[in-house]
């Protein structure tokens, strides 16, 4: 999961993005402009996590129904995040001045981490495949990230 911060130069809203993989292939992805202005990079990332967590919980329920087991027996879904502050906010339920402005609806992230349904793991920004959905990338970087999710360039039949 990833976000840019204030990427839209007109209204300063950020863009959230995520991608889910199973067995090395992309199965679900999304890029969407956030509905409100984030006051920090950590807040923008936290809002992106909230969106990704909702998709993860839905996918866990779908998968558990397909293989006829409970979602809890799947173990936690691993989500990579490149913002240490957002990871810290997800694990720390203390109320403090730096995060008190974050809307309650985004604390869904904290709830899912505490329940053990989702596990967050730090990922270096250079390895963040969700950057494809939140930032303009140069050709080599885009191709590297595309290859990391198992997608390849289509060759035309005329080649």
Residue frames relative to the residue before (quaternion, step in Angstrom):
aa qw qx qy qz dx dy dz
X 1.0000 0.0000 0.0000 0.0000 0.00 0.00 0.00
X 0.0455 0.8032 -0.5898 0.0698 3.56 -1.03 0.77
X 0.0904 -0.7629 0.6352 0.0792 3.52 -1.36 0.24
X 0.3246 -0.6390 0.6305 0.2981 3.50 -1.27 0.37
X 0.3406 -0.7283 0.5387 0.2518 3.61 -1.14 0.08
X 0.8478 -0.0678 -0.0119 0.5258 3.53 -0.74 1.19
X 0.1858 0.8503 -0.4734 0.1354 3.55 1.09 0.76
X 0.6565 0.4641 -0.3188 0.5019 3.59 1.10 -0.56
X 0.3492 -0.7869 0.4739 0.1852 3.57 -0.44 1.22
X 0.6254 0.5434 -0.3468 0.4398 3.62 1.19 -0.33
X 0.8336 0.1409 -0.0606 0.5307 3.61 0.71 -0.99
X 0.4126 -0.7583 0.4129 0.2903 3.60 1.39 0.04
X 0.3934 0.6882 -0.5091 0.3354 3.58 1.13 0.56
X 0.4393 -0.6972 0.5160 0.2337 3.53 -1.20 0.66
X 0.3528 -0.6969 0.5770 0.2386 3.54 -1.33 0.19
X 0.2385 -0.7526 0.6012 0.1234 3.55 -0.95 0.98
X 0.0461 0.7931 -0.6071 0.0139 3.54 -1.15 0.58
X 0.0511 0.7781 -0.6259 0.0136 3.52 -1.19 0.56
X 0.0897 -0.7545 0.6457 0.0753 3.50 -1.36 0.32
X 0.1625 -0.7688 0.6122 0.0884 3.56 -1.02 0.85
X 0.1296 -0.7870 0.6018 0.0416 3.52 -1.02 0.91
X 0.0509 -0.7426 0.6657 0.0533 3.52 -1.26 0.61
X 0.8423 -0.0040 -0.0513 0.5366 3.55 -0.83 1.02
X 0.7311 -0.4700 0.2347 0.4354 3.57 0.98 0.88
X 0.6898 0.4332 -0.2883 0.5033 3.60 1.22 0.13
X 0.5144 -0.6373 0.4822 0.3110 3.56 -1.08 0.77
X 0.0885 -0.8128 0.5754 0.0229 3.58 -0.86 1.00
X 0.7923 0.0301 -0.0128 0.6093 3.59 1.21 -0.41
X 0.1102 0.7888 -0.5980 0.0895 3.57 -0.99 0.82
X 0.0171 -0.7976 0.6028 -0.0120 3.53 -1.24 0.46
X 0.0375 -0.7378 0.6731 0.0343 3.50 -1.26 0.64
X 0.1510 0.8021 -0.5573 0.1526 3.56 -0.64 1.10
X 0.4816 -0.6398 0.5192 0.2987 3.52 -1.09 0.78
X 0.4609 -0.6877 0.4866 0.2790 3.57 -0.91 0.90
X 0.5400 -0.6779 0.4138 0.2788 3.57 -1.10 0.75
X 0.7842 0.1761 -0.1237 0.5820 3.60 1.20 -0.30
X 0.5780 -0.5891 0.4402 0.3536 3.56 -1.25 0.39
X 0.3069 -0.7394 0.5743 0.1710 3.56 -0.88 1.01
X 0.3848 -0.7507 0.4970 0.2032 3.57 -0.94 0.89
X 0.7843 0.1198 -0.0869 0.6025 3.59 1.28 -0.10
X 0.6346 -0.5045 0.4032 0.4245 3.56 -1.27 0.24
X 0.6272 0.5431 -0.3407 0.4422 3.58 1.00 -0.79
X 0.6587 0.4990 -0.3168 0.4656 3.59 0.95 -0.80
X 0.6356 0.5198 -0.3302 0.4655 3.60 0.96 -0.81
X 0.6636 0.4939 -0.2952 0.4780 3.59 0.98 -0.86
X 0.6408 0.5282 -0.3171 0.4581 3.58 1.01 -0.82
X 0.6442 0.4988 -0.3181 0.4848 3.59 1.03 -0.75
X 0.6271 0.5174 -0.3357 0.4758 3.59 1.05 -0.71
X 0.6311 0.5301 -0.3288 0.4611 3.58 1.03 -0.77
X 0.6193 0.5510 -0.3469 0.4388 3.57 0.98 -0.80
X 0.6630 0.4949 -0.2958 0.4774 3.56 0.94 -0.87
X 0.6678 0.4950 -0.2950 0.4711 3.58 0.94 -0.90
X 0.6398 0.5279 -0.3291 0.4513 3.59 1.00 -0.78
X 0.6270 0.5285 -0.3463 0.4557 3.59 0.97 -0.75
X 0.6544 0.4912 -0.3064 0.4863 3.58 0.99 -0.83
X 0.6408 0.5351 -0.3274 0.4425 3.60 0.95 -0.84
X 0.6606 0.4930 -0.3129 0.4718 3.59 0.91 -0.86
X 0.6360 0.5133 -0.3301 0.4724 3.60 0.98 -0.78
X 0.6746 0.4913 -0.2974 0.4638 3.60 0.91 -0.90
X 0.6123 0.5412 -0.3465 0.4606 3.60 1.06 -0.70
X 0.6604 0.4949 -0.3054 0.4750 3.59 0.97 -0.85
X 0.6397 0.5190 -0.3231 0.4658 3.58 0.98 -0.82
X 0.6856 0.4888 -0.2855 0.4579 3.58 0.82 -0.99
X 0.6599 0.5012 -0.3225 0.4575 3.59 0.92 -0.83
X 0.6406 0.5135 -0.3236 0.4704 3.60 1.10 -0.64
X 0.6558 0.5251 -0.3099 0.4451 3.58 1.05 -0.77
X 0.7846 0.2891 -0.1638 0.5235 3.57 0.98 -0.78
X 0.4406 -0.7597 0.4008 0.2608 3.54 1.35 0.37
X 0.5252 0.5440 -0.4800 0.4448 3.53 0.69 1.20
X 0.5645 -0.5720 0.4393 0.4016 3.59 -1.22 0.14
X 0.6019 -0.5765 0.4129 0.3671 3.56 -1.14 0.65
X 0.6183 0.5647 -0.3455 0.4236 3.60 1.07 -0.70
X 0.6747 0.5024 -0.3093 0.4435 3.60 1.03 -0.66
X 0.5201 0.6384 -0.4137 0.3883 3.61 1.27 -0.07
X 0.4061 -0.6581 0.5137 0.3716 3.58 1.15 -0.59
X 0.6659 -0.5269 0.3333 0.4098 3.59 -1.20 0.23
X 0.4175 -0.6514 0.5715 0.2734 3.54 -1.21 0.63
X 0.3091 -0.7653 0.5408 0.1620 3.58 -0.81 1.02
X 0.0264 -0.7776 0.6281 -0.0134 3.56 -0.83 1.04
X 0.3083 -0.7567 0.5545 0.1576 3.54 -0.87 1.01
X 0.0405 -0.7877 0.6136 -0.0370 3.55 -1.03 0.92
X 0.2683 -0.8000 0.5186 0.1379 3.58 -0.88 0.92
X 0.6432 0.4860 -0.3316 0.4900 3.61 1.23 0.24
X 0.3806 -0.7642 0.4810 0.1996 3.55 -0.41 1.28
X 0.6341 0.5380 -0.3421 0.4376 3.62 1.01 -0.73
X 0.6466 0.5071 -0.3222 0.4700 3.59 0.99 -0.78
X 0.6268 0.5184 -0.3334 0.4767 3.59 1.02 -0.75
X 0.6537 0.5148 -0.3109 0.4593 3.58 0.92 -0.90
X 0.6508 0.5146 -0.3226 0.4555 3.61 0.93 -0.86
X 0.6536 0.5311 -0.3222 0.4324 3.59 1.03 -0.73
X 0.7413 0.4028 -0.2147 0.4920 3.57 1.14 -0.57
X 0.7219 0.4113 -0.2198 0.5112 3.58 1.21 -0.44
X 0.1531 -0.8305 0.5305 0.0733 3.58 -0.39 1.17
X 0.3750 0.7139 -0.5051 0.3076 3.57 1.17 0.43
X 0.3885 -0.6930 0.5611 0.2323 3.54 -1.10 0.77
X 0.1787 0.7814 -0.5864 0.1168 3.58 -0.71 1.00
X 0.7354 -0.4988 0.2746 0.3674 3.51 -1.27 0.55
X 0.6738 0.5295 -0.3194 0.4045 3.60 0.96 -0.71
X 0.7911 0.2804 -0.1610 0.5192 3.59 1.13 -0.45
X 0.4226 0.7399 -0.4578 0.2536 3.60 1.19 0.01
X 0.6390 0.5410 -0.3294 0.4365 3.60 1.17 -0.45
X 0.5371 0.6299 -0.4129 0.3798 3.60 1.20 -0.28
X 0.5188 -0.6823 0.4332 0.2787 3.52 -0.77 1.13
X 0.6099 -0.5911 0.4040 0.3397 3.54 -1.07 0.82
X 0.6248 0.5707 -0.3642 0.3890 3.60 0.96 -0.74
X 0.6628 0.5066 -0.3186 0.4500 3.58 1.13 -0.48
X 0.5654 0.5956 -0.3983 0.4087 3.60 1.19 -0.17
X 0.3238 0.7147 -0.5056 0.3588 3.55 1.33 0.33
X 0.5811 0.5884 -0.3564 0.4349 3.56 1.10 -0.74
X 0.6812 0.4961 -0.2796 0.4601 3.55 0.80 -1.05
X 0.6460 0.5393 -0.3103 0.4422 3.56 0.98 -0.89
X 0.6944 0.4748 -0.2791 0.4631 3.59 0.90 -0.89
X 0.6202 0.5176 -0.3436 0.4790 3.59 1.07 -0.66
X 0.6604 0.5082 -0.3031 0.4624 3.59 0.94 -0.91
X 0.6764 0.4908 -0.2907 0.4660 3.59 1.06 -0.74
X 0.4668 -0.7008 0.4276 0.3289 3.59 1.24 -0.31
X 0.4388 0.6995 -0.4590 0.3277 3.60 1.24 0.21
X 0.7840 0.1694 -0.0573 0.5945 3.54 1.07 -0.83
X 0.1302 -0.7600 0.6317 0.0798 3.53 -1.11 0.75
X 0.2451 -0.7638 0.5809 0.1381 3.56 -0.87 0.95
X 0.0357 -0.7829 0.6210 0.0112 3.54 -1.03 0.80
X 0.4940 -0.6595 0.4816 0.2984 3.56 -0.98 0.87
X 0.0515 -0.7665 0.6401 -0.0028 3.52 -1.09 0.84
X 0.4854 -0.6531 0.4876 0.3166 3.61 -0.85 0.87
X 0.5990 -0.5929 0.4044 0.3551 3.56 -1.05 0.77
X 0.6308 0.5578 -0.3336 0.4238 3.61 1.03 -0.74
X 0.7343 0.4027 -0.2125 0.5034 3.57 1.19 -0.58
X 0.4712 0.6975 -0.4227 0.3358 3.61 1.30 0.04
X 0.2722 -0.8028 0.5099 0.1464 3.59 -0.17 1.28
X 0.6004 0.5768 -0.3642 0.4173 3.61 1.11 -0.53
X 0.4435 0.6807 -0.4593 0.3591 3.62 1.25 -0.11
X 0.5592 0.6134 -0.3863 0.4022 3.61 1.15 -0.55
X 0.7417 0.4192 -0.2097 0.4798 3.56 1.13 -0.64
X 0.7543 0.3929 -0.2055 0.4843 3.58 1.23 -0.20
X 0.7950 0.2460 -0.1091 0.5437 3.60 1.16 -0.41
X 0.4695 -0.6075 0.5448 0.3371 3.53 -1.25 0.41
X 0.0952 -0.8250 0.5569 0.0112 3.59 -0.67 1.07
X 0.4937 -0.6207 0.5046 0.3413 3.55 -1.17 0.51
X 0.7318 -0.4754 0.2797 0.4003 3.57 -1.24 0.44
X 0.7011 0.4645 -0.2974 0.4519 3.63 0.71 -0.97
X 0.6578 0.5010 -0.3193 0.4630 3.62 0.93 -0.82
X 0.6428 0.5150 -0.3214 0.4672 3.59 0.94 -0.87
X 0.6741 0.4994 -0.3019 0.4529 3.59 0.87 -0.92
X 0.6219 0.5328 -0.3371 0.4645 3.59 1.06 -0.73
X 0.6937 0.4649 -0.2819 0.4725 3.59 0.84 -0.97
X 0.6177 0.5415 -0.3413 0.4569 3.58 1.02 -0.75
X 0.6604 0.4962 -0.3041 0.4745 3.59 0.96 -0.84
X 0.6262 0.5609 -0.3366 0.4242 3.60 1.06 -0.73
X 0.7321 0.3789 -0.2500 0.5080 3.62 1.11 -0.47
X 0.6165 -0.6137 0.3267 0.3696 3.56 1.23 0.40
X 0.5453 0.5928 -0.4195 0.4187 3.59 1.20 0.33
X 0.1306 -0.7868 0.5997 0.0652 3.53 -1.07 0.75
X 0.5939 -0.5655 0.4378 0.3686 3.52 -1.28 0.39
X 0.4057 -0.6997 0.5286 0.2578 3.56 -0.96 0.86
X 0.2802 -0.7340 0.5957 0.1668 3.55 -0.98 0.84
X 0.4358 -0.6911 0.5030 0.2817 3.53 -0.89 0.85
X 0.5909 -0.5902 0.4145 0.3615 3.59 -1.17 0.51
X 0.6158 0.5556 -0.3467 0.4381 3.59 1.24 -0.25
X 0.5520 0.6269 -0.3954 0.3821 3.63 1.23 -0.23
